[in-house]
């Protein structure tokens, strides 16, 4: 029984230890990395926007044909 309690107590301690190691290893991105990341995100937004636009563009005429313009 005591072994289970100590094992149960070790889990949060190990999680906190690994979390602090992860945070200490992380670094703030440089200006170039930040700009590159922003560009990649912007391209993703544009691509997803065009995909949504074309799906909507194709869906409206098909929906009108199926429903019959009601």
Contact map, one row per residue, 1 for C-alpha under 8 A:
1111100000000000000000000000000000000000000000000000000000000000000000
1111110000000000000000000000000000000000000000000000000000000000000000
1111111000000000000000000000000000000000000000000000000000000000000000
1111111100000000000000000000000000000000000000000000000000000000000000
1111111110000000000000000000000000000000000000000000000000000000000000
0111111111000000000000000000000000000000000000000000000000000000000000
0011111111100000000000000000000000000000000000000000000000000000000000
0001111111110000000000000000000000000000000000000000000000000000000000
0000111111111000000000000000000000000000000000000000000000000000000000
0000011111111100000000000000000000000000000000000000000000000000000000
0000001111111110000000000000000000000000000000000000000000000000000000
0000000111111111000000000000000000000000000000000000000000000000000000
0000000011111111100000000000000000000000000000000000000000000000000000
0000000001111111110000000000000000000000000000000000000000000000000000
0000000000111111111000000000000000000000000000000000000000000000000000
0000000000011111111100000000000000000000000000000000000000000000000000
0000000000001111111110000000000000000000000000000000000000000000000000
0000000000000111111111000000000000000000000000000000000000000000000000
0000000000000011111111100000000000000000000000000000000000000000000000
0000000000000001111111110000000000000000000000000000000000000000000000
0000000000000000111111111000000000000000000000000000000000000000000000
0000000000000000011111111100000000000000000000000000000000000000000000
0000000000000000001111111100000000000000000000000000000000000000000000
0000000000000000000111111110000000000000000000000000000000000000000000
0000000000000000000011111110000000000000000000000000000000000000000000
0000000000000000000001111111000000000000000000000000000000000000000000
0000000000000000000000011111100000000000000000000000000000000000000000
0000000000000000000000000111110000000000000000000000000000000000000000
0000000000000000000000000011111111000000000000000000000000000000000000
0000000000000000000000000001111111000000000000000000000000000000000000
0000000000000000000000000000111111100000000000000000000000000000000000
0000000000000000000000000000111111110000000000000000000000000000000000
0000000000000000000000000000111111111000000000000000000000000000000000
0000000000000000000000000000111111111100000000000000000000000000000000
0000000000000000000000000000001111111110000000000000000000000000000000
0000000000000000000000000000000111111111000000000000000000000000000000
0000000000000000000000000000000011111111100000000000000000000000000000
0000000000000000000000000000000001111111110000000000000000000000000000
0000000000000000000000000000000000111111111000000000000000000000000000
0000000000000000000000000000000000011111111100000000000000000000000000
0000000000000000000000000000000000001111111110000000000000000000000000
0000000000000000000000000000000000000111111111000000000000000000000000
0000000000000000000000000000000000000011111111100000000000000000000000
0000000000000000000000000000000000000001111111110000000000000000000000
0000000000000000000000000000000000000000111111111000000000000000000000
0000000000000000000000000000000000000000011111111100000000000000000000
0000000000000000000000000000000000000000001111111110000000000000000000
0000000000000000000000000000000000000000000111111111000000000000000000
0000000000000000000000000000000000000000000011111111100000000000000000
0000000000000000000000000000000000000000000001111111110000000000000000
0000000000000000000000000000000000000000000000111111111000000000000000
0000000000000000000000000000000000000000000000011111111100000000000000
0000000000000000000000000000000000000000000000001111111110000000000000
0000000000000000000000000000000000000000000000000111111111000000000000
0000000000000000000000000000000000000000000000000011111111100000000000
0000000000000000000000000000000000000000000000000001111111110000000000
0000000000000000000000000000000000000000000000000000111111111000000000
0000000000000000000000000000000000000000000000000000011111111100000000
0000000000000000000000000000000000000000000000000000001111111110000000
0000000000000000000000000000000000000000000000000000000111111111000000
0000000000000000000000000000000000000000000000000000000011111111100000
0000000000000000000000000000000000000000000000000000000001111111110000
0000000000000000000000000000000000000000000000000000000000111111111100
0000000000000000000000000000000000000000000000000000000000011111111111
0000000000000000000000000000000000000000000000000000000000001111111110
0000000000000000000000000000000000000000000000000000000000000111111100
0000000000000000000000000000000000000000000000000000000000000011111111
0000000000000000000000000000000000000000000000000000000000000011111111
0000000000000000000000000000000000000000000000000000000000000001101111
0000000000000000000000000000000000000000000000000000000000000001001111
